[in-house]
Amino acid sequence: MQYKKFGKRGLFDELNTKENLSKIGNPLERLLRVIDFEMFRPELEENLLNPDHKNKAGAKPYDVVMMF
């Protein structure tokens, strides 16, 4: 399954964003230490994605774990 990608980003954009969020106290980092969100992937993909597409037209779906 291919997922949507973010727009064109610079070489260090993602690293700089993560560092800036960490400096101000990113609550997601604390959640990631406690919860393994990947354990939800099989059930999310089974229930949210439609495997019966007639063709490949249309927008690609976002990553289901990211949306969860």
N, CA, C and O atoms as a Tinker XYZ file with bonds, in Angstrom:
   272  protein
     1  N      0.844000   -1.170000    0.000000    73     2
     2  CA     0.000000    0.000000    0.000000    64     1     3
     3  C      0.890000    1.234000    0.000000    63     2     4     5
     4  O      1.787000    1.354000    0.834000    81     3
     5  N      0.651000    2.136000   -0.918000    73     3     6
     6  CA     1.387000    3.395000   -0.938000    64     5     7
     7  C      0.548000    4.464000   -0.258000    63     6     8     9
     8  O     -0.669000    4.523000   -0.435000    81     7
     9  N      1.205000    5.297000    0.513000    73     7    10
    10  CA     0.527000    6.363000    1.228000    64     9    11
    11  C      0.955000    7.709000    0.676000    63    10    12    13
    12  O      1.986000    7.823000    0.014000    81    11
    13  N      0.158000    8.723000    0.954000    73    11    14
    14  CA     0.489000   10.075000    0.517000    64    13    15
    15  C      1.797000   10.514000    1.139000    63    14    16    17
    16  O      2.128000   10.147000    2.267000    81    15
    17  N      2.517000   11.291000    0.394000    73    15    18
    18  CA     3.786000   11.837000    0.867000    64    17    19
    19  C      3.597000   13.325000    1.153000    63    18    20    21
    20  O      2.694000   13.958000    0.606000    81    19
    21  N      4.440000   13.872000    1.999000    73    19    22
    22  CA     4.416000   15.310000    2.248000    64    21    23
    23  C      5.044000   16.008000    1.053000    63    22    24    25
    24  O      5.744000   15.380000    0.258000    81    23
    25  N      4.797000   17.297000    0.925000    73    23    26
    26  CA     5.357000   18.076000   -0.172000    64    25    27
    27  C      6.872000   18.097000   -0.133000    63    26    28    29
    28  O      7.490000   17.479000    0.734000    81    27
    29  N      7.461000   18.806000   -1.069000    73    27    30
    30  CA     8.926000   18.886000   -1.122000    64    29    31
    31  C      9.445000   19.550000    0.142000    63    30    32    33
    32  O      8.979000   20.616000    0.546000    81    31
    33  N     10.402000   18.904000    0.745000    73    31    34
    34  CA    10.972000   19.409000    1.988000    64    33    35
    35  C     12.472000   19.505000    1.824000    63    34    36    37
    36  O     13.068000   18.780000    1.027000    81    35
    37  N     13.074000   20.394000    2.573000    73    35    38
    38  CA    14.517000   20.557000    2.541000    64    37    39
    39  C     15.215000   19.405000    3.242000    63    38    40    41
    40  O     14.575000   18.563000    3.871000    81    39
    41  N     16.523000   19.379000    3.126000    73    39    42
    42  CA    17.335000   18.294000    3.660000    64    41    43
    43  C     17.181000   18.134000    5.173000    63    42    44    45
    44  O     17.122000   17.007000    5.665000    81    43
    45  N     17.117000   19.221000    5.905000    73    43    46
    46  CA    17.065000   19.144000    7.367000    64    45    47
    47  C     15.721000   19.592000    7.948000    63    46    48    49
    48  O     15.610000   19.758000    9.163000    81    47
    49  N     14.708000   19.790000    7.117000    73    47    50
    50  CA    13.424000   20.300000    7.600000    64    49    51
    51  C     12.807000   19.409000    8.673000    63    50    52    53
    52  O     12.366000   19.904000    9.710000    81    51
    53  N     12.774000   18.117000    8.436000    73    51    54
    54  CA    12.146000   17.215000    9.407000    64    53    55
    55  C     12.925000   17.184000   10.720000    63    54    56    57
    56  O     12.332000   17.207000   11.798000    81    55
    57  N     14.242000   17.131000   10.629000    73    55    58
    58  CA    15.078000   17.122000   11.828000    64    57    59
    59  C     14.881000   18.403000   12.637000    63    58    60    61
    60  O     14.736000   18.354000   13.859000    81    59
    61  N     14.875000   19.538000   11.960000    73    59    62
    62  CA    14.681000   20.815000   12.647000    64    61    63
    63  C     13.307000   20.897000   13.301000    63    62    64    65
    64  O     13.177000   21.413000   14.412000    81    63
    65  N     12.284000   20.394000   12.622000    73    63    66
    66  CA    10.935000   20.410000   13.178000    64    65    67
    67  C     10.862000   19.569000   14.439000    63    66    68    69
    68  O     10.290000   19.999000   15.440000    81    67
    69  N     11.445000   18.358000   14.400000    73    67    70
    70  CA    11.435000   17.488000   15.579000    64    69    71
    71  C     12.186000   18.119000   16.744000    63    70    72    73
    72  O     11.736000   18.044000   17.888000    81    71
    73  N     13.315000   18.733000   16.465000    73    71    74
    74  CA    14.093000   19.390000   17.526000    64    73    75
    75  C     13.313000   20.544000   18.148000    63    74    76    77
    76  O     13.302000   20.702000   19.369000    81    75
    77  N     12.664000   21.345000   17.318000    73    75    78
    78  CA    11.892000   22.476000   17.832000    64    77    79
    79  C     10.717000   22.002000   18.681000    63    78    80    81
    80  O     10.428000   22.590000   19.724000    81    79
    81  N     10.040000   20.945000   18.244000    73    79    82
    82  CA     8.931000   20.405000   19.027000    64    81    83
    83  C      9.421000   19.829000   20.350000    63    82    84    85
    84  O      8.760000   19.990000   21.376000    81    83
    85  N     10.568000   19.162000   20.338000    73    83    86
    86  CA    11.127000   18.600000   21.570000    64    85    87
    87  C     11.466000   19.695000   22.573000    63    86    88    89
    88  O     11.265000   19.530000   23.777000    81    87
    89  N     11.974000   20.798000   22.077000    73    87    90
    90  CA    12.350000   21.908000   22.960000    64    89    91
    91  C     11.145000   22.484000   23.706000    63    90    92    93
    92  O     11.255000   22.878000   24.867000    81    91
    93  N      9.994000   22.529000   23.028000    73    91    94
    94  CA     8.819000   23.124000   23.671000    64    93    95
    95  C      7.976000   22.089000   24.414000    63    94    96    97
    96  O      6.938000   22.434000   24.978000    81    95
    97  N      8.409000   20.823000   24.424000    73    95    98
    98  CA     7.698000   19.791000   25.184000    64    97    99
    99  C      6.626000   19.092000   24.375000    63    98   100   101
   100  O      5.439000   19.239000   24.667000    81    99
   101  N      7.013000   18.345000   23.379000    73    99   102
   102  CA     6.094000   17.628000   22.509000    64   101   103
   103  C      5.401000   16.493000   23.277000    63   102   104   105
   104  O      6.071000   15.541000   23.678000    81   103
   105  N      4.077000   16.566000   23.494000    73   103   106
   106  CA     3.387000   15.508000   24.231000    64   105   107
   107  C      3.361000   14.176000   23.475000    63   106   108   109
   108  O      3.240000   13.120000   24.096000    81   107
   109  N      3.474000   14.214000   22.150000    73   107   110
   110  CA     3.475000   12.975000   21.378000    64   109   111
   111  C      4.688000   12.116000   21.712000    63   110   112   113
   112  O      4.592000   10.888000   21.697000    81   111
   113  N      5.816000   12.728000   22.011000    73   111   114
   114  CA     7.007000   11.955000   22.378000    64   113   115
   115  C      6.764000   11.150000   23.650000    63   114   116   117
   116  O      7.210000   10.008000   23.760000    81   115
   117  N      6.059000   11.743000   24.606000    73   115   118
   118  CA     5.741000   11.008000   25.841000    64   117   119
   119  C      4.789000    9.858000   25.553000    63   118   120   121
   120  O      4.947000    8.770000   26.107000    81   119
   121  N      3.804000   10.085000   24.693000    73   119   122
   122  CA     2.870000    9.015000   24.333000    64   121   123
   123  C      3.578000    7.873000   23.613000    63   122   124   125
   124  O      3.287000    6.704000   23.869000    81   123
   125  N      4.503000    8.200000   22.718000    73   123   126
   126  CA     5.209000    7.173000   21.955000    64   125   127
   127  C      6.063000    6.276000   22.845000    63   126   128   129
   128  O      6.299000    5.116000   22.509000    81   127
   129  N      6.526000    6.801000   23.971000    73   127   130
   130  CA     7.300000    5.975000   24.904000    64   129   131
   131  C      6.412000    4.961000   25.614000    63   130   132   133
   132  O      6.896000    3.915000   26.046000    81   131
   133  N      5.127000    5.255000   25.740000    73   131   134
   134  CA     4.207000    4.408000   26.497000    64   133   135
   135  C      3.389000    3.486000   25.593000    63   134   136   137
   136  O      3.135000    2.336000   25.952000    81   135
   137  N      2.977000    3.979000   24.428000    73   135   138
   138  CA     2.060000    3.238000   23.553000    64   137   139
   139  C      2.747000    2.877000   22.248000    63   138   140   141
   140  O      3.364000    3.728000   21.607000    81   139
   141  N      2.637000    1.604000   21.853000    73   139   142
   142  CA     3.128000    1.156000   20.551000    64   141   143
   143  C      1.963000    1.216000   19.559000    63   142   144   145
   144  O      1.163000    0.284000   19.479000    81   143
   145  N      1.874000    2.308000   18.811000    73   143   146
   146  CA     0.746000    2.502000   17.908000    64   145   147
   147  C      0.735000    1.509000   16.748000    63   146   148   149
   148  O     -0.320000    1.254000   16.167000    81   147
   149  N      1.887000    0.948000   16.405000    73   147   150
   150  CA     1.955000   -0.008000   15.296000    64   149   151
   151  C      1.144000   -1.269000   15.580000    63   150   152   153
   152  O      0.756000   -1.965000   14.642000    81   151
   153  N      0.881000   -1.578000   16.837000    73   151   154
   154  CA     0.095000   -2.774000   17.150000    64   153   155
   155  C     -1.347000   -2.629000   16.659000    63   154   156   157
   156  O     -2.056000   -3.627000   16.533000    81   155
   157  N     -1.786000   -1.406000   16.382000    73   155   158
   158  CA    -3.135000   -1.168000   15.882000    64   157   159
   159  C     -3.225000   -1.255000   14.357000    63   158   160   161
   160  O     -4.328000   -1.311000   13.813000    81   159
   161  N     -2.081000   -1.266000   13.655000    73   159   162
   162  CA    -2.074000   -1.212000   12.193000    64   161   163
   163  C     -2.913000   -2.307000   11.527000    63   162   164   165
   164  O     -3.738000   -1.978000   10.674000    81   163
   165  N     -2.745000   -3.601000   11.872000    73   163   166
   166  CA    -3.533000   -4.626000   11.170000    64   165   167
   167  C     -5.040000   -4.394000   11.263000    63   166   168   169
   168  O     -5.749000   -4.510000   10.263000    81   167
   169  N     -5.522000   -4.071000   12.438000    73   167   170
   170  CA    -6.962000   -3.858000   12.594000    64   169   171
   171  C     -7.426000   -2.591000   11.885000    63   170   172   173
   172  O     -8.498000   -2.576000   11.280000    81   171
   173  N     -6.635000   -1.539000   11.955000    73   171   174
   174  CA    -7.000000   -0.301000   11.270000    64   173   175
   175  C     -7.055000   -0.500000    9.760000    63   174   176   177
   176  O     -8.000000   -0.052000    9.110000    81   175
   177  N     -6.044000   -1.171000    9.193000    73   175   178
   178  CA    -6.037000   -1.394000    7.744000    64   177   179
   179  C     -7.178000   -2.307000    7.327000    63   178   180   181
   180  O     -7.780000   -2.109000    6.272000    81   179
   181  N     -7.477000   -3.300000    8.147000    73   179   182
   182  CA    -8.567000   -4.227000    7.825000    64   181   183
   183  C     -9.915000   -3.518000    7.800000    63   182   184   185
   184  O    -10.755000   -3.808000    6.948000    81   183
   185  N    -10.124000   -2.595000    8.724000    73   183   186
   186  CA   -11.433000   -1.960000    8.855000    64   185   187
   187  C    -11.576000   -0.625000    8.133000    63   186   188   189
   188  O    -12.696000   -0.203000    7.844000    81   187
   189  N    -10.470000    0.044000    7.837000    73   187   190
   190  CA   -10.576000    1.371000    7.240000    64   189   191
   191  C    -10.265000    1.421000    5.748000    63   190   192   193
   192  O    -10.808000    2.264000    5.034000    81   191
   193  N     -9.404000    0.534000    5.270000    73   191   194
   194  CA    -9.036000    0.566000    3.856000    64   193   195
   195  C     -9.966000   -0.323000    3.047000    63   194   196   197
   196  O    -10.389000   -1.383000    3.508000    81   195
   197  N    -10.276000    0.118000    1.845000    73   195   198
   198  CA   -11.150000   -0.643000    0.959000    64   197   199
   199  C    -10.296000   -1.379000   -0.071000    63   198   200   201
   200  O     -9.815000   -0.755000   -1.017000    81   199
   201  N    -10.092000   -2.696000    0.090000    73   199   202
   202  CA    -9.244000   -3.441000   -0.850000    64   201   203
   203  C     -9.937000   -3.758000   -2.173000    63   202   204   205
   204  O     -9.294000   -4.267000   -3.091000    81   203
   205  N    -11.231000   -3.468000   -2.291000    73   203   206
   206  CA   -11.997000   -3.835000   -3.483000    64   205   207
   207  C    -12.089000   -2.704000   -4.498000    63   206   208   209
   208  O    -13.120000   -2.537000   -5.149000    81   207
   209  N    -11.020000   -1.930000   -4.639000    73   207   210
   210  CA   -11.005000   -0.854000   -5.632000    64   209   211
   211  C    -11.040000   -1.460000   -7.030000    63   210   212   213
   212  O    -10.376000   -2.461000   -7.298000    81   211
   213  N    -11.813000   -0.851000   -7.912000    73   211   214
   214  CA   -11.891000   -1.307000   -9.299000    64   213   215
   215  C    -10.655000   -0.888000  -10.086000    63   214   216   217
   216  O    -10.232000   -1.590000  -11.005000    81   215
   217  N    -10.075000    0.257000   -9.726000    73   215   218
   218  CA    -8.875000    0.728000  -10.406000    64   217   219
   219  C     -8.026000    1.532000   -9.429000    63   218   220   221
   220  O     -8.389000    1.686000   -8.263000    81   219
   221  N     -6.925000    2.029000   -9.894000    73   219   222
   222  CA    -5.985000    2.755000   -9.033000    64   221   223
   223  C     -6.180000    4.270000   -9.101000    63   222   224   225
   224  O     -5.318000    5.019000   -8.641000    81   223
   225  N     -7.293000    4.730000   -9.662000    73   223   226
   226  CA    -7.543000    6.166000   -9.774000    64   225   227
   227  C     -7.862000    6.757000   -8.405000    63   226   228   229
   228  O     -8.250000    6.043000   -7.480000    81   227
   229  N     -7.696000    8.043000   -8.295000    73   227   230
   230  CA    -8.036000    8.731000   -7.057000    64   229   231
   231  C     -6.826000    8.967000   -6.179000    63   230   232   233
   232  O     -5.714000    8.534000   -6.481000    81   231
   233  N     -7.067000    9.653000   -5.103000    73   231   234
   234  CA    -5.990000   10.008000   -4.179000    64   233   235
   235  C     -5.540000    8.791000   -3.377000    63   234   236   237
   236  O     -6.346000    7.923000   -3.045000    81   235
   237  N     -4.267000    8.738000   -3.075000    73   235   238
   238  CA    -3.732000    7.672000   -2.228000    64   237   239
   239  C     -4.161000    7.940000   -0.787000    63   238   240   241
   240  O     -4.282000    9.096000   -0.382000    81   239
   241  N     -4.390000    6.891000   -0.020000    73   239   242
   242  CA    -4.817000    7.111000    1.371000    64   241   243
   243  C     -3.656000    7.566000    2.246000    63   242   244   245
   244  O     -2.493000    7.292000    1.950000    81   243
   245  N     -3.985000    8.256000    3.313000    73   243   246
   246  CA    -2.982000    8.591000    4.321000    64   245   247
   247  C     -2.684000    7.331000    5.120000    63   246   248   249
   248  O     -3.500000    6.410000    5.153000    81   247
   249  N     -1.534000    7.283000    5.757000    73   247   250
   250  CA    -1.163000    6.161000    6.610000    64   249   251
   251  C     -2.189000    6.055000    7.741000    63   250   252   253
   252  O     -2.440000    7.031000    8.448000    81   251
   253  N     -2.784000    4.861000    7.911000    73   251   254
   254  CA    -3.867000    4.696000    8.882000    64   253   255
   255  C     -3.403000    4.915000   10.318000    63   254   256   257
   256  O     -4.171000    5.429000   11.131000    81   255
   257  N     -2.182000    4.545000   10.650000    73   255   258
   258  CA    -1.681000    4.747000   12.014000    64   257   259
   259  C     -1.471000    6.235000   12.274000    63   258   260   261
   260  O     -1.728000    6.712000   13.379000    81   259
   261  N     -1.009000    6.966000   11.273000    73   259   262
   262  CA    -0.830000    8.405000   11.431000    64   261   263
   263  C     -2.189000    9.079000   11.669000    63   262   264   265
   264  O     -2.293000    9.990000   12.490000    81   263
   265  N     -3.212000    8.640000   10.964000    73   263   266
   266  CA    -4.533000    9.232000   11.117000    64   265   267
   267  C     -5.184000    8.833000   12.438000    63   266   268   269
   268  O     -6.020000    9.566000   12.966000    81   267
   269  N     -4.802000    7.674000   12.972000    73   267   270
   270  CA    -5.353000    7.178000   14.237000    64   269   271
   271  C     -4.841000    8.039000   15.347000    63   270   272
   272  O     -5.173000    7.810000   16.510000    81   271
